[in-house]
Amino acid sequence: MESTFGSILTALGTGLPVLLVQLAVTLALLAVGVAVYTRITPFNERRLVSEGNTAGGLTLAGSIVALAIPLAATLATSAFLLDILLWGVVAVILQLVAFAVATLLIRDLRGQIESGNVASAATLVGVQLGVALINAAAMAG
């Protein structure tokens, strides 16, 4: 009969490789989502952040969190790697669409973010986080 500690080690040995692969896939999806996001935005977040532009930093940070929320829900509710990959791609696409819609709703978003308008950045982040939470809940189903 195996000891409790032995059972724990066996479970760890079985589960840890799966966890690491699922985590790696989810982090890769997040990295791809952030890379695509920074390509489609009308402003250069890296430059704005390096210049100390608070609005630029806020929009980039908010976008990373907004992309991570539905990916985390997908990771938490999917048992298989293919589920994580497919629903993760859907989550990223929905978040990028939410950003695109928000840019249409916020007049002169580029100019406002580049000039450091934190109120506009906060509005954009609010839209992105709101959609992210609804997106995550829908995926958790």
KEKE-3310 file (N, C-alpha, C; in steps of 0.2 Angstrom, whole numbers, plus 5000, padded with zeros to 4 digits):
npx = (5004:5003:5010:5003:5012:5019:5008:5005:5017:5017:5005:5010:5020:5014:5004:5011:5019:5009:5002:5013:5014:5001:5001:5012:5007:4996:5003:5010:4999:4995:5006:5007:4994:4997:5007:5001:4991:4999:5003:4992:4987:4985:4995:5012:5015:5027:5036:5029:5029:5042:5045:5039:5025:5011:4998:5000:5006:4996:4986:4993:4996:4983:4978:4986:4981:4968:4968:4973:4963:4952:4959:4964:4952:4949:4960:4957:4946:4947:4951:4959:4973:4970:4958:4961:4970:4961:4950:4957:4962:4951:4947:4957:4955:4942:4945:4953:4945:4936:4945:4946:4933:4932:4941:4935:4924:4930:4934:4948:4958:4971:4978:4975:4980:4993:4996:4995:4983:4975:4962:4956:4963:4960:4947:4947:4954:4944:4933:4940:4943:4930:4924:4933:4930:4916:4918:4927:4918:4908:4916:4919:4907)
npy = (4994:5011:5025:5041:5052:5046:5044:5057:5062:5053:5058:5071:5069:5064:5074:5086:5088:5089:5100:5110:5110:5114:5127:5133:5133:5142:5154:5156:5159:5171:5179:5179:5186:5198:5203:5204:5213:5224:5227:5231:5242:5260:5267:5267:5257:5253:5263:5274:5270:5269:5282:5287:5289:5289:5285:5277:5267:5262:5258:5247:5239:5236:5230:5218:5212:5211:5202:5191:5187:5180:5169:5163:5158:5149:5140:5135:5129:5119:5103:5097:5099:5103:5109:5120:5127:5130:5137:5147:5154:5159:5167:5177:5183:5188:5198:5206:5211:5218:5228:5234:5239:5248:5257:5264:5270:5279:5295:5301:5292:5289:5301:5305:5296:5296:5309:5308:5306:5301:5298:5294:5282:5275:5273:5265:5254:5250:5246:5235:5226:5224:5217:5206:5200:5196:5188:5178:5172:5167:5158:5149:5144)
npz = (5000:4996:5003:5009:5006:4995:4986:4983:4977:4966:4960:4957:4949:4938:4935:4934:4922:4912:4917:4915:4901:4897:4903:4896:4883:4885:4889:4878:4869:4875:4873:4859:4857:4863:4855:4843:4846:4849:4836:4830:4836:4835:4840:4847:4859:4866:4864:4869:4883:4886:4885:4896:4896:4904:4900:4889:4895:4904:4895:4888:4899:4903:4892:4892:4904:4900:4890:4896:4905:4899:4894:4905:4910:4901:4902:4915:4913:4903:4899:4890:4879:4866:4867:4875:4866:4855:4860:4867:4856:4851:4861:4861:4849:4851:4860:4854:4844:4852:4856:4844:4841:4852:4849:4839:4845:4854:4852:4842:4848:4847:4847:4859:4868:4865:4869:4882:4889:4902:4906:4894:4892:4903:4900:4889:4894:4903:4895:4888:4899:4904:4893:4893:4905:4903:4892:4897:4907:4898:4891:4902:4904)
capx = (5000:5007:5009:5000:5017:5020:5003:5006:5023:5014:5001:5014:5024:5009:5001:5016:5021:5003:5002:5018:5013:4995:5004:5016:5003:4992:5007:5011:4994:4995:5012:5004:4989:5000:5011:4996:4988:5004:5004:4986:4985:4987:5001:5017:5015:5034:5039:5026:5031:5049:5045:5036:5018:5006:4992:5002:5008:4990:4983:4997:4995:4976:4977:4988:4977:4961:4969:4975:4957:4948:4964:4964:4946:4950:4965:4954:4940:4948:4954:4963:4977:4967:4953:4965:4972:4956:4946:4962:4963:4944:4947:4961:4952:4937:4948:4956:4939:4934:4949:4945:4927:4933:4945:4930:4920:4934:4937:4955:4961:4979:4981:4973:4985:5000:4997:4995:4976:4974:4955:4955:4967:4956:4940:4949:4955:4938:4930:4943:4942:4923:4923:4937:4926:4911:4921:4929:4912:4905:4920:4918:4900)
capy = (5000:5017:5030:5047:5055:5043:5046:5064:5062:5050:5063:5077:5066:5063:5080:5092:5089:5091:5108:5114:5110:5118:5133:5135:5135:5148:5159:5157:5162:5177:5182:5181:5191:5205:5205:5206:5219:5230:5228:5234:5248:5266:5270:5263:5257:5252:5270:5278:5267:5271:5289:5288:5291:5285:5283:5272:5261:5260:5254:5241:5234:5234:5225:5212:5209:5209:5196:5185:5184:5174:5164:5160:5154:5143:5136:5133:5124:5114:5097:5095:5104:5106:5114:5127:5130:5132:5142:5152:5158:5162:5172:5182:5186:5192:5203:5211:5214:5223:5234:5238:5243:5253:5263:5267:5273:5284:5299:5303:5288:5289:5307:5306:5291:5299:5315:5306:5307:5295:5296:5290:5276:5271:5271:5259:5248:5248:5242:5229:5222:5222:5212:5201:5196:5193:5183:5173:5169:5163:5152:5145:5141)
capz = (5000:4995:5008:5007:5002:4989:4982:4981:4972:4960:4956:4955:4943:4932:4933:4933:4914:4909:4919:4912:4894:4896:4905:4891:4877:4887:4889:4871:4866:4878:4870:4852:4858:4865:4849:4838:4849:4848:4829:4827:4839:4831:4843:4848:4866:4869:4864:4874:4889:4887:4886:4903:4895:4909:4897:4885:4900:4906:4889:4887:4905:4903:4887:4894:4908:4897:4886:4901:4909:4896:4893:4912:4911:4896:4905:4921:4912:4898:4901:4884:4876:4860:4869:4877:4860:4851:4864:4868:4850:4850:4867:4859:4843:4853:4864:4848:4841:4857:4856:4838:4842:4857:4846:4835:4850:4858:4847:4842:4853:4846:4849:4867:4872:4864:4873:4889:4892:4906:4906:4888:4893:4908:4897:4884:4898:4906:4890:4887:4905:4904:4888:4895:4910:4900:4888:4902:4909:4893:4890:4907:4903)
cpx = (5004:5005:5006:5006:5019:5014:5003:5012:5021:5010:5005:5018:5020:5006:5005:5018:5015:5002:5007:5017:5007:4997:5008:5012:4999:4997:5009:5006:4993:5001:5010:4999:4992:5004:5006:4993:4993:5005:4998:4984:4988:4993:5006:5018:5023:5037:5036:5028:5038:5050:5042:5028:5014:5001:4994:5003:5001:4986:4987:4996:4988:4975:4980:4984:4970:4962:4970:4968:4954:4953:4964:4958:4946:4955:4961:4949:4941:4952:4960:4967:4974:4961:4956:4967:4966:4952:4951:4962:4956:4944:4951:4958:4946:4939:4950:4950:4936:4938:4947:4938:4928:4936:4940:4925:4924:4937:4944:4959:4969:4981:4980:4978:4992:5001:4996:4989:4975:4967:4953:4957:4962:4949:4942:4950:4949:4934:4933:4942:4935:4921:4927:4933:4920:4913:4923:4923:4908:4909:4920:4912:4896)
cpy = (5006:5022:5037:5051:5052:5044:5053:5065:5059:5055:5069:5075:5066:5070:5086:5093:5091:5099:5112:5115:5115:5126:5137:5137:5141:5154:5161:5161:5170:5182:5184:5186:5198:5207:5207:5213:5225:5232:5232:5240:5254:5269:5265:5262:5256:5259:5274:5276:5270:5278:5291:5290:5286:5282:5277:5266:5258:5255:5247:5236:5232:5229:5218:5208:5206:5203:5190:5182:5179:5168:5160:5155:5148:5138:5132:5128:5119:5109:5095:5101:5107:5111:5121:5131:5134:5138:5148:5157:5162:5168:5178:5186:5191:5198:5208:5214:5219:5229:5238:5242:5249:5259:5267:5272:5279:5289:5301:5299:5289:5296:5308:5302:5294:5306:5314:5306:5301:5293:5292:5283:5272:5269:5265:5253:5245:5244:5235:5224:5220:5216:5206:5197:5193:5187:5177:5169:5165:5157:5147:5141:5138)
cpz = (5000:5000:5005:5003:4996:4984:4979:4976:4966:4956:4954:4949:4937:4930:4931:4925:4911:4911:4915:4904:4893:4898:4899:4885:4879:4887:4882:4868:4869:4874:4863:4852:4859:4859:4844:4840:4848:4841:4827:4830:4835:4834:4845:4856:4869:4869:4869:4881:4891:4888:4893:4902:4899:4905:4892:4889:4902:4901:4888:4893:4905:4898:4888:4899:4905:4892:4890:4904:4906:4895:4899:4912:4906:4899:4911:4919:4906:4900:4896:4881:4870:4862:4871:4871:4856:4854:4866:4862:4849:4855:4864:4853:4846:4857:4859:4845:4846:4857:4850:4838:4847:4854:4841:4839:4853:4852:4848:4847:4852:4849:4857:4870:4871:4868:4881:4893:4896:4907:4900:4889:4898:4905:4893:4889:4901:4901:4889:4893:4906:4899:4890:4901:4908:4896:4892:4905:4904:4891:4896:4908:4908)
residu = (MET:GLU:SER:THR:PHE:GLY:SER:ILE:LEU:THR:ALA:LEU:GLY:THR:GLY:LEU:PRO:VAL:LEU:LEU:VAL:GLN:LEU:ALA:VAL:THR:LEU:ALA:LEU:LEU:ALA:VAL:GLY:VAL:ALA:VAL:TYR:THR:ARG:ILE:THR:PRO:PHE:ASN:GLU:ARG:ARG:LEU:VAL:SER:GLU:GLY:ASN:THR:ALA:GLY:GLY:LEU:THR:LEU:ALA:GLY:SER:ILE:VAL:ALA:LEU:ALA:ILE:PRO:LEU:ALA:ALA:THR:LEU:ALA:THR:SER:ALA:PHE:LEU:LEU:ASP:ILE:LEU:LEU:TRP:GLY:VAL:VAL:ALA:VAL:ILE:LEU:GLN:LEU:VAL:ALA:PHE:ALA:VAL:ALA:THR:LEU:LEU:ILE:ARG:ASP:LEU:ARG:GLY:GLN:ILE:GLU:SER:GLY:ASN:VAL:ALA:SER:ALA:ALA:THR:LEU:VAL:GLY:VAL:GLN:LEU:GLY:VAL:ALA:LEU:ILE:ASN:ALA:ALA:ALA:MET:ALA:GLY)
# end
